[in-house]
Amino acid sequence: MHSPGILVRYEAARNALAECVRVDEVKVIRDKAMAMQVYAKQAKDTELIGYATEIRMRAEIRAGEILDGMEKANGGQVSGRHGKDGSRARPSNRPPTYKELGITKTQASKWQQFSRLSREEQEARIGAAKGKAEQSITKVGAGNGKRYWLTPPDLMEALDREFHFDFDPCPYPRPPGFDGLTVEWGQSNHVNPPFDGITAWVRKAIQENKKGKRVVLTLPMNRWVHRLLEAGADMRILGNVQWRAIEDGSLGSGVPGEITAFILEPPPKKS
């Protein structure tokens, strides 16, 4: 599920990066994306942190491309030339220093190496970084060395009273060789899956439900989705929508996943 507001900012940032011709222009976009990453992590917004991570990395690729172009135009140097006495030359057309560009030599080298990768390698790195960033939010307790997290007893008791569970495909402790994704489930199942592999569990839950079984999945979800569903919104999947740029009407490249419409109908009038 993707917020149209985020998509508009995402497309605008990608368009702006394509038009950048100076490192300082790219750095502004990269710095904003980094700030957005910090905010998204605090807000536990997996969607936003994914987009922010991608824009940051695409900005670094663009910066590397520009730096490569500057080196070619200045005899393989970006930081300016030195005179025989060791002083830095100051002609009007001298290349800027890394300090003047607001970056470090390490950053410049890293971004240039990134920009020289094939498109396939770049996309693979971006995808891996997005997944890692999203996982840092959805993986409960990440970083504290603890791996297993059980449903709180009071919540489990309340759910069991209502749904009368007879099977847990994600048991703890897990019996040797047990795989909840391959075994046959019971008639009423409680599923608290690993948060870093949700899709496979959702597919399995749907398969088991089609056999006439009840499945109760406990999964993380953004608060704004909760609010819409609690308000009675209907959901309609619209597919992979390609949004149009406001400047010239050109189609965007699309985004991972599918766009969903949330429909809030007016309440029936009292007779």
Secondary structure in CASP SS format (residue, H / E / C, confidence):
PFRMAT SS
TARGET T0000
AUTHOR 0000-0000-0000
METHOD secondary structure of the structure
MODEL  1
M C 1.00
H C 1.00
S C 1.00
P H 1.00
G H 1.00
I H 1.00
L H 1.00
V H 1.00
R H 1.00
Y H 1.00
E H 1.00
A H 1.00
A H 1.00
R H 1.00
N H 1.00
A H 1.00
L H 1.00
A H 1.00
E H 1.00
C C 1.00
V C 1.00
R C 1.00
V H 1.00
D H 1.00
E H 1.00
V H 1.00
K H 1.00
V H 1.00
I H 1.00
R H 1.00
D H 1.00
K H 1.00
A H 1.00
M H 1.00
A H 1.00
M H 1.00
Q H 1.00
V H 1.00
Y H 1.00
A H 1.00
K H 1.00
Q H 1.00
A H 1.00
K C 1.00
D C 1.00
T H 1.00
E H 1.00
L H 1.00
I H 1.00
G H 1.00
Y H 1.00
A H 1.00
T H 1.00
E H 1.00
I H 1.00
R H 1.00
M H 1.00
R H 1.00
A H 1.00
E H 1.00
I H 1.00
R H 1.00
A H 1.00
G H 1.00
E H 1.00
I H 1.00
L H 1.00
D H 1.00
G H 1.00
M H 1.00
E H 1.00
K H 1.00
A H 1.00
N C 1.00
G C 1.00
G C 1.00
Q C 1.00
V C 1.00
S C 1.00
G C 1.00
R C 1.00
H E 1.00
G C 1.00
K C 1.00
D C 1.00
G C 1.00
S C 1.00
R E 1.00
A C 1.00
R C 1.00
P C 1.00
S C 1.00
N C 1.00
R C 1.00
P C 1.00
P C 1.00
T C 1.00
Y H 1.00
K H 1.00
E H 1.00
L H 1.00
G C 1.00
I C 1.00
T C 1.00
K H 1.00
T H 1.00
Q H 1.00
A H 1.00
S H 1.00
K H 1.00
W H 1.00
Q H 1.00
Q H 1.00
F H 1.00
S H 1.00
R C 1.00
L C 1.00
S C 1.00
R H 1.00
E H 1.00
E H 1.00
Q H 1.00
E H 1.00
A H 1.00
R H 1.00
I H 1.00
G H 1.00
A H 1.00
A H 1.00
K H 1.00
G H 1.00
K H 1.00
A H 1.00
E H 1.00
Q H 1.00
S H 1.00
I H 1.00
T H 1.00
K C 1.00
V C 1.00
G C 1.00
A C 1.00
G C 1.00
N C 1.00
G C 1.00
K C 1.00
R C 1.00
Y C 1.00
W C 1.00
L C 1.00
T C 1.00
P C 1.00
P H 1.00
D H 1.00
L H 1.00
M H 1.00
E H 1.00
A H 1.00
L H 1.00
D H 1.00
R H 1.00
E H 1.00
F H 1.00
H C 1.00
F C 1.00
D C 1.00
F E 1.00
D C 1.00
P C 1.00
C C 1.00
P C 1.00
Y C 1.00
P C 1.00
R C 1.00
P C 1.00
P C 1.00
G C 1.00
F C 1.00
D C 1.00
G C 1.00
L C 1.00
T C 1.00
V C 1.00
E C 1.00
W C 1.00
G C 1.00
Q C 1.00
S E 1.00
N E 1.00
H E 1.00
V E 1.00
N C 1.00
P C 1.00
P C 1.00
F C 1.00
D C 1.00
G C 1.00
I H 1.00
T H 1.00
A H 1.00
W H 1.00
V H 1.00
R H 1.00
K H 1.00
A H 1.00
I H 1.00
Q H 1.00
E H 1.00
N H 1.00
K C 1.00
K C 1.00
G C 1.00
K C 1.00
R E 1.00
V E 1.00
V E 1.00
L E 1.00
T C 1.00
L C 1.00
P C 1.00
M C 1.00
N C 1.00
R H 1.00
W H 1.00
V H 1.00
H H 1.00
R H 1.00
L H 1.00
L H 1.00
E H 1.00
A C 1.00
G C 1.00
A C 1.00
D E 1.00
M E 1.00
R E 1.00
I E 1.00
L E 1.00
G E 1.00
N C 1.00
V C 1.00
Q C 1.00
W C 1.00
R E 1.00
A C 1.00
I C 1.00
E C 1.00
D C 1.00
G C 1.00
S C 1.00
L E 1.00
G C 1.00
S C 1.00
G C 1.00
V C 1.00
P C 1.00
G C 1.00
E C 1.00
I E 1.00
T E 1.00
A E 1.00
F E 1.00
I E 1.00
L C 1.00
E C 1.00
P C 1.00
P C 1.00
P C 1.00
K C 1.00
K C 1.00
S C 1.00
END
